[in-house]
Amino acid sequence: MCAAGRCRESTSALAPHTLETTDSRPYRNDRRDPRPLFGSPLQDTFSWQRLELKPSTSVQNGSRTADDRRRRCSAIDDLSYPPNPKIAEVLGLVCCGLSANDALENIHSINAFGQWSVRYLTPEALYTEYADTQNDNGSAAPWPRGAIMDTLIQTLTPSSRGSAAFDIFSVFRDSYPLPGGLESPWSEYDYVIVGAGSSGSVLASRLTEDRGVDVLALEVGLPENLLTDVPVISSYFQRTGYTWPYRMELQPDVCRGMEFRRCFWPRGRAVGGTSVINYMLYTRGRPEDWDRIAADGNYGWSYGDVLPYYIKLEKTNLRYDSGDQYKGYKGKVSIENPPFRTRLVEAFLQAGRLLGNPTVDYNSPNEIGLGYAQLTTRQGHRLSAAKAYLHPHKNRKNLHILPESRATKIMIDPVTREATGVEFVRYGNKYVVKARREVIISAGPIESPKLLMLSGIGPEDHLTSMGIPVIQNLNVGRTLYDHISFDGVIFTLNTSNISIMEQREANLRNILRWLQFGDGVLASPGGVEGLGYIKTPVPYEPDVLVDIELISIAGSLASDGGGAIRKGMMIRDDIFNAAFGPLVNKETWSVFPLLLYPKSKGYLELKDRNPFSHPKIVGNYLSHPRDVATIIAAVRHIIEMGLSPPFQQYGAKLHEPDFPECRNLIFNSDEYWECAIRQITSTEHHQVGTCKMGPSTDPDAVVDPELRVYGMKNLRVVDSSIIPRQTVAHTNGPALMIAEKAADIIKRSWM
């Protein structure tokens, strides 16, 4: 145990290694510099800063064509987001999706493209730059945010009106100053956690319950704010600085209706991680999921083993509570039903009963059917992992949280293979912090495997091809599963005021109702009201009891008028306008079928050695015929629900999406639906397996059942990337459970 005296003796501040630039001022080293999430320093609005890099190409700035710039945007897609030719300037690249700091760091670390210039953009400037339409007066229209978001901004931030430089994301943003008046972190800690997301927040909180140990949590993102608390506008945050804007590699037969025909994978980039931007749906996974994981050789991970940790984290406050022994009531994470609901959820549940799917508590281990959605909210406000686990303890002297800090490498002794610390970059300065006990990676299913590989832990042939010295040959990133859905099964309704339409609900009364009471339409998680599981007729293994999750929506993709939902999914304008444009300002109901056990398996690997580059992600969606057959069978089930009496009383009529590539197919045929599914193939953001947990006999295992990286000392991975199989779960709940369990494992190992 770290004695208090020894901890105090090791509290010297970190010494930075400044990254060099040719900017006349310090390289992002002034903490007082305001930092909007979407863009850059406010005082730099529309100014140009030059970064000189070692030229390694003969291409001259003046000879770059629009096609060349577009190619470069695509090649370095994490520098410019989105890589739109409208914002590819003559002198280089406009970095608008990342923060200015990350854009500068990216450009600084890439030396293959000669000189580049960065144009800083504030939020409002970005909306104008990325506009696809024009106002009636011919001026550029802002990127569609949606009526509710506009009303919120105007109500909560009146000073933003008419100000192109106002940072809308600064509204009541949380903060995590170092405790005790410290100006900089210590040089070493007992535990260094990379990532203060869903798992990292839990882990940091639980480990620092022992006042004799100290913990540093490094997080690349910023804390959340009042706007991220509003459940109904969850879709808006899919394309802001609160996300990592990952994109899958081009897979020609899926995501054909998305921008650049590539699937968009936003992941949380905030203190609190994806729990800050997700739809807050809380699911545990079926008992048979965890029992299969344990049967594979993962001791301590059966349903009976993990259930106590679900109970430990839960503070159940369901309106429709079964009150069984399998729920927790004293935990840190509030579990609620949506306080606002329409009549459509009752129709959904009634239709389910008519088709043989009872109304149940879908998180109960003994029931299968449909039920009211269960959310990680508290009195109608989003309850992120940070809000539940970190915010109440931010003044603990042994808990240090460092936002805007990007880990670039795990420091490893090549002889002993012991993890000794973490290299990270903050405000343009590079630091190394030491770990006396362990380094714990909780950066999520994309960044965790990437950081391992950058540190020399991964597939030997791949790391060698990248020029990275191999420390441990493990199949990092070679297992990748994801849940996908099809969001185009929509019914129009002939009953007024039956669904959620954003234009109708965007008013001061609803905002004040949510602020004061935590209810009303703003408390609805993007319109999600019901959820549950069915088994289609498609043959599966005998122990598979369900194969599709149904998510009932009190609206559709067009309920916000074609704004943030479409943009958050990156559906192309021509596709959206043809397929869903006729639904704008109409009453609708839809169900998203989610494929629970895909046979298709993807992988993840590095693009290069640059720690600021996004990895290469290959999803291999719908590459197995069973996956296609299962989703089509689910579509048939949803149509049957819509044609049943509970929905026919509202005049439900199946909408015919006009996908240009599917016009030669007969509507409602299996061939048509497969074509449609391949147009808007949507991730549900449930990636798992990239740091797969498994026994030593599993050739693809990266960590053992105690989450220790094989062949390494004092190095663990604790997040959803360790889940070795697909489960019937939205992964935020399991990520919280994994961290609760890992905290006990770690504490026991150092007793």
N, C-alpha and C positions, 0 to 999 in steps of 0.2 A: 504493500500500500504506500502511496505517496504521502510522506509526512508533510505536515503543513509547512514546517521550516524549510524542507528541501524544495518544495514548490515555490516558496517565495524567493529562494536563492536563484531560481532559474527563470526569473521573469524579465530578463533583459529584452528590450524590444528588437524586433527583426530588423536586420540591416538590408535595405533594398539594393538590387543590382539594376540600375536604371536602364531601360531600353532606349536606345538612341533614336532620335528623329531630327529632322532639320527644321522643325517648328521652332520659332523664336521663344516660345514660352515652355514651361515644364510640361512634359508629356503626361497629361491627365493626372498630375500629382497634386492638384489643389482640390481637397475634399469639399471646399465651399462652392465649387463650380456646380451650378444646377445641372441635373442630368435627367431630362425626360426619357421615358422608356422608348418612345418612338422617335429616335433621332439623336440629339446631340446637345452640346452646350447652347443655352439660349442666346448668349451673346455672339455665337458664331452663326446665327441664322443667315443663310445665303452668302456667307463668306467662303473663301476658298483657302484651304491649307494644302501645302505641297509636301509630299513625302518622297525623298529621293532614295531609290533602291539601286542595288548593283545591277545594271542592265545586263541581261543575258540573252537578248533577242535583238535582231536587226530591224524589227518593225518600228517605225517612227510614229509618234503620236499623230502627225498630220496625215498619215496614210491609212489610218484605221477607218475602215468602212463601217456602216451600221451593222452589216452581217458579221463583221469581225468582232465588233463590240458585243453583239448578241451571243456569239460563240463564246466569248470570254465570260460573259455573265453566266452562261450555262456551265462552263467548265469550272468556274469558281463560285458555285451557286450560294455558298454561305457568306460571300462578300456582299452580294447584292440581292436583296430580297424584297419584293419579287424581281426577278431579272427581266424587267420590261424594257424594250427598246426606247420607250418614251423617256426613261430616266437614265439611259446610257449616254453620258455627255461626251463631247468631242475629246476632252482631255482624259477621260477615264471613266470611272465607275462611281455611281451614286450609291452609297451604302445606306439604305433607308430602313431595312427591316431589323438589322442589329443595332445595338447602341453604338454611338460614335466610338466609344472606347474599344469595343470588340472589333469594329470595322478597321480602326487604326492598327490594332494588334494583328488582325488578319493580314492586312496589306504589308505591315512591317515584316512579317515572317515569310512572305512569298517574294522570291527574287527572280522569278522567271518571266516577268512581263514588263520589264522596264519601269518607266515612271508612271505613276498613277496619281490622280487628284481625288480628293474626297469633298463632296458637297454636303455640308451638314443640313439636315432637314428637321424641323420641329414637327409635332403631330399635325397641326393644321396645314403646314406646308406640304407634308407628305400626302394628306388627303387630296390636296389640289393637284400635286404632281401625278398621282396615280389615278386621277379621275378618268373614267371611260366615257363620260357624257358631258354635256354642257348645259348650263342654265339657260333660261329663256333669253337672257341678255347677251348670250354668247360667251360668257366667262366660264372658266372651268368649274364644274360641280365637284364638291367633295366626295370622297369615297363613301358609299352608302353605309351609314352606321345603324340606321333604324330609328324609328320614331321615339321609342322609349329611351334609347341611349341619348338622343339629342335633347329630349326633355329633361332627363337626369342631369346632363351637363349644364343646361341652362338654369336649372333650379338650384343645383348644388354649387356651381362655379360661375356665378353671374359675371365675374370679372373676365371670363374667357370670351365674352361676346365681342366680336370685332378685333380680337387679338390673335394674330397668327402665331404668336410665340408662347401662348399659354400652354402649360403642361397639364392636360386633363387628368393624367394619372397621379399627380401629386396630391390629389384631394384626400386629406386625412390618411396619408400613407403611414403605416406602422414604421417603427424604427428599432434598431437593435444596437445601441451604443455599447461599447465595452464597459463592463461594470467597474465601479470604484474610481471613475474618472480616468481610466487608462486611455492613453492616446494611440497606442499601437499594441498589437497582440504580443504575447510572450514568444520566446524563441523555441520553447518546447512545452509539450503537454503530455499527459498520460495517454490520451486518445486523440487522434486527429481523424475527423469524419469528413469525407469528401461528399458534399451534397447535403443541404438542409431541406430536402423535399419531404415526401410523406414518410419514408422510412427513416431518413436522417433526423428529422424533427423528433420522432419518438425516441430514437436511440440516444440523442444528445440529452433529452430530458431525463430519461430513465437512468443513464449512467451517472449523471451529476446528482442523483438522489444521494449518492455517497459523497459527502462533503470532503472526503479525503482524496478524491481524484479530480483532475481538471480535464476539460474537453474543449477542443476547438472545432467548430463546424464551419467549413468553407462552403459558400454558396455563390454561384456566378450571378444569380438574379437579384432582384430587389424585393423588399417586403411588399405585401399586398396593401390594398387601399379600400376605401368605402365602395367604389364602383365594383370591385371584384366580389364584394359581398352580395350583390344583387343576383339571385339565382336566374331570373328570366333572361338576362343578357349574357349568359354563359358563352353563347356562340361568338359573341363579339371578340372575346379575348383569344380566339384561336389564331389571330394574325396581328398580334401586338408584341411588344418587347417582353411580355410575360411568357412567351413560348420560344422553344427551339423550333425553327421552321424547317424541319427535316423533310426531304422528299425521297421517295423510293426511286431507284434506278428505273429507267424506262422499261416497262413490260408491255409490249404492244397490244396484248389482248385484254387488258383491264385499264380502268381509269381513262378510258378513251374520251370521255367528256370533260375531263379535268384540264386545268391550265397546263400546257406543255405535255399533256397526256401522261402525266406522272402523278402517282398517288401522294397526297399530302399527309405528313405525319407530325402534327404539332405536339410537342411535349412541354410540360411545365418548366418554366425557367424563372423561379421565384423562391423566396423563403416560404416554404410550404409546398414547393414543387407543383406537380400536376393537380394536387388538391386545391390549388388556387384557380384553376381554369376549367376543371372538369364539370360534368353534369351532376356530381354529388351523389350518384346512385350507389347504394351500399348493398353489396352482395358478398357472401362468404365462400361460395363454392359448395357443391354437393359433397356429402360424406364419402361417396365412392371415389370422388376425385382425389381426396387426400389419402384415402386408404390405398389407392393404386400407387401413389407416390411413395408411401411407406413400403409397399410390397416390392417396389423396385430396389430396395436396399437402403432407403433413407430412414434410418431409425429415428424415432421421435417426431415423425411428421404425419402420423395417422390422424384421422379426424378426431379421435379421442384425445390425441396429444395437442392438437392446435385449438380445439374448442375452448379450453380454459383461457387462452390468450384472446380469443374473440370476446369472451365474456368479460375479461379484464378491461378491454378497451371501450366497451359499449356503455353508453348511458341511455338506455332505451326509453323513449317517450312517444310511443306510437299511439295514434288515435285508435287504431285497430290492433290492439296488442293481445296476442294469444296467451301471454303471461306464463309461458312454459319455462321449464328449468334451464333451457338452453340459451337464455338471454342474459345480458349483463345490464345492471342498473346503476352501477357506481363508478363507471369508467370516465374517461376524459372526452370521449367522442359521442356527441349527442346524435341519436338516430331518431328521425321523425318521419311521419308521412307529410306530404305537401299540405300546407295549411289551406291552400286554394285548390279547388278542383271544379271541373265542369261536369255536366251530366254525361259526357261522353265516356268517362271512366266507368260509370255504372253500366253503360251499354256494353262496353268492352268486357267487363266481368260477366255480365248476363249472357252475352254471346258465347263466351268461353264455356260457361256451364252447359249451354245448349249443345255444344260440340264435345262435351265430355271432359272439360278441364275445370275442376272445381276452383272456387275462390279460397285461397289459402294465404298463410304467411310464408312466402317463398324462401325465407331464410331458415325456416324450421327444417331440421334434418329429416323429419318423418312425413313431409307433405310435398306433393308436386302439383303445380297448377299455376293459376294467375292470381295476382294480388295488387294491392295499392303500393305504389312506389315507396321505397324507404330511402331516406336521404341523410347525408352527413350535414345537417343544418341545425342551427340553434335559434329557435323562435323566428324561423323564416329567413334567417341570414346564413350565408355560407359559413361553415365551420371547417376551415382548413386544418391540416395537421399542425401548421405553425401556430395557429390561433389556439388550438387545443393543448399543445404540448410545450411550445416555446414561450409564447407571449406571457403566460402567468408566471414564468420563472426567469424572465430576462434579466432580473437583478441578482441572480445567483452569482457569487463571485467566482465560482469554479466553472461557469458556463460562458464561453465566448463564442459569439456568432458573428461571422465576418461576411456580409453580403458583398456582391460585386467582386468576388475573388474566384478566379478561374484556375483550377488545378490543371497542370500541364504534364506532370510526371510523378510517379511514386519513386521515392529514393530507396534503392535496394542495394545492400551489400552483395556484390557478385560472388563472393566467396561463401558467406554463410547463408545467402538467400534470405536475409532478414530485411523486412521493410523497416526503414529507420525514420522516414518522414515524407513530406510532400513538397514538391515545388509548385508554386502558384504565382499568378500574375494579378496585380491589383493596381488600377490607375496607372498602368504603363510600367510599373516596377515589378521586378521579379524577386521572389522570396523563397526561402526554404525553411520550413518549420519542422522540428523533430518530434517524433513520437516515442515516448519512453516505453509504452506498452504495445499499442497496436495502431495500425492504420486501417481504417474501415471505409470501404468504398460504398457509398449509397447514392450514386449519381444517376440511377435509373437504368432501364434496359438498353439504352443507346449509348450513353456516356460512360457507364461503368465498364463495358467490354472495350470501348475505345481507349480509355485510360490504361487499362491493363495492357493492351497491345502496345501503346506508346511507351510503356515502361518495360517492355521486353518479355511480357507474358502473353503467349498466344500461339497460333499455329506456326511452327518453325519455318515452313516454306514461305508463308505469307510475310512474316516479319523479315526474313532474309531478303525477299524481293523489295521490301521497303527500305532496306539498309539499316534496320534496327537490330542491335545485338540481342540475341536470344538468351534469356535467363531461364525461362521455363517453357517447355513445349506443351501447351494445352490447347484444346479445341475451343478457344474463346470465340464467341460469335457464330459458331457453326450451327447452332440450333436457334431457330427464331420462329415462334408461332405468334399469330395475331388473330383477333376476332374481327371479322368484316361483316358489314350489313349492306342492305339495299334499301334506300330511303325513298323509292319511287312508287310505292303502292299507296295510292291516295284516293280518298272518296270525297266528292263534293256533297254538301248538305243543303237542303232547302229550308232550313229552320234558322231564323235570325238569332244572333247572340248566343250561339251554341258552342262556338269554339273560341280560341284565343286569336285575335287579330291585333297586331301591334299598333297599327295606326289608331285603332279605336281605344286601346288601353293606355295610350301615352298621354297622361294628364296629371296635373298636380295632385288631384285627389288620391290617385293610386300611389303616387310617390310618398305622400304624407302618411297614408295608411300603412305602407310598408315600414317607413321609418319609425312610426309610433307603435304599431302593433305587430309588425313582422308577418302580416298576412296580405291577402289580396293577390292580384295577378303577378306582381313583381316577385312573390315568393315561389312562383312555379319554376321548376328547373328546366327552362327552355321548352315548356309545354309538356314535359313528360309527366304522366299521371299513373299509368299502370305498367306492370312488368310481370313476367312469369315464363314458364318453360313448357314446351310441348315436345312430343316425339312424333316425327313425321313417319310415313310408311317406308322411307328409304332404309335398307338393311344396314345395321351397325353391329358391333360386337355385342354379345349377349348381356354384358354388364352395363351397357349404355342405356340409361333410362330416359334421357332427354337429349335432343340434338339441336334444338332451336330455342333461342330466347326471343320473346315478343315484347316490344317496347311501344306502348300506346301513347300517341301524341295528340293533344287537343289542338291540332292544326296540321301544318305541313311545311315543306321547304319554302313555300311562298308566303308564310304567315307574317313575315316581317317586311313584306313588300319587295322582296328580292334583294335585300341588303346583306346584313352580316352573316346570315346562315349560308347563303350562296358563296360569299367571299371567304368565309371561314372554312368551307369545304373545297374551295378553289374550283368550283364548277365554272366552266367557260360561259361567257355571256350568251353566245349564240345557242349553246345547248340549253341553258336555263330558260332563255326567252322562248324557245320553241317548245320545250317540254313542259315547263311549269309557269311560264308567263301568264297564261290564261287563268291561273288560280289566284293571282294577286287580288287582294281585297274580296276574296270569297270565303265562305264558311267551309272548312275542310276538317277531315280526320284522317290520320294515317297511322300505320304500324310499321316499325322497323324490324325486320327479321334478322337476328344476329346468329351467325354460324358458330356453334359452340366448340365443335371438335374437328377443325379442318385437318384433312390429310395432307394438304399442301404445306410444305416446310420451306422457310427461307433461310437467309444467312446475312451476316454483317461483317464487313472488314474495313480496313483503313483505305482511304484514297491516297494518302501520302503521309509523310512524317510530320507535317504541320499540325501542331496540337489544336489549332483554331479551325481546321477544316472539318466539315461534317463527314461522317463515315459513309462508305458505300453501302446502301441498304437494298437488299434483294428480297422482296416479299414472296415471290412465286405464288401470288394469289390465284385461286381457282385453277391450279394446274392439275388437279385430280378430278376426274369426272364425278366422284361422289359428292364433292363440295358443291358443284353446280346443281346436281340433282336435288340436294337437300334444300338449297335456297329456293329453287323453283317450287318444291313441295310446300315450303313455308308460305310462298306467295299465294299458292292455291288455298291454303288454310285461311290466310288473311282475307282473301276475296270471299270465302264462304262466310266468315264472320260479318263482313260488310253487307252481305246479302241477307243476313238473318233478321228476324223481326226487331230486335233491339235497335238496330241501326236503320232499318227501313222506316221506322216511325219518324225519323228525322230526314227522310228522303235521300238516303245515301246512294250515290251513283259512282261507279268506278271511273276514275279519270284515265284518259288515254294519253299518256305522255308521247309527244311527237319527237322522238329521237331521230335526227336526220339519217343516221346510219342504219336504222331499223325500219325505214319506211317501206321496204320491199317485203316485209314479213307481216303475216296476219296477226293483228292485235289479239292478245290473250292466248296465243299459242305458246308452247314451251320454247320454241325457237325465238319468238319475240322477247320473252322474258329473259332468256339467256343473253340476248343482245343488249337489252336494257340494263341488266345487271352489270355487264362489262362496260357500260357507259359511265355510270356513277358508282363505282366500287368504293365503298367508304370504310375506312378503318374506324374501329371503336376505341382505338388507343390502348389496347390491352396486350402490348408486346411482352413476351416472356421467353425465358430459356437461353438468353445470350451468355449468361454466366451460370450455366446449368449445374444444379446440385445433383450429386449422384455418388454411389459407392465407388471405391477405388477400382472396381472391375469394369466400370462404365467408361469406355474410351472417350466419350464426349463430355464427361463431367469436368467441371472447372473448380467447384468447391465441394467439400465433403458435407455430411449432414449437420456439422457444426459450423458450416459456412466459412471454413478456412480454405484458402486457396491452396490447391495441391502443390506440394513441393516447396512451399514458401513458409516463412516464419512471421508471425505477428501481422498477418494480412488476411482480412476477411472481406467478403462482399455481402451486404445486407440490403436487399431491395427486391423488387419483383423480377429482376433478371435471373434470379436463382431458381424460379419455379420451373421444374423440368418438363411438365406436361401441360396441355391445355386443361383449364378448369372452367366450371360453370360460374364464372365470377368476373365482375368488373374489378380490375386489379388494385384499386386503391384500398379496399378493405383488406385483402390479403397482404398488401405491402405494410399496412399498419400492424397486422398480426405478426408478420415475419419479424419486424423490428422489436415488438414486445417480447417475443420468444428469444430473439438474438440477444437482447439486453440481459436476460437471465443466464443464457449460455455463457456470455462474456464475463459476467460477474462471478459465476461459479469457477471459471477457468483461472481467475486471479485471486481466489480466496486463499 
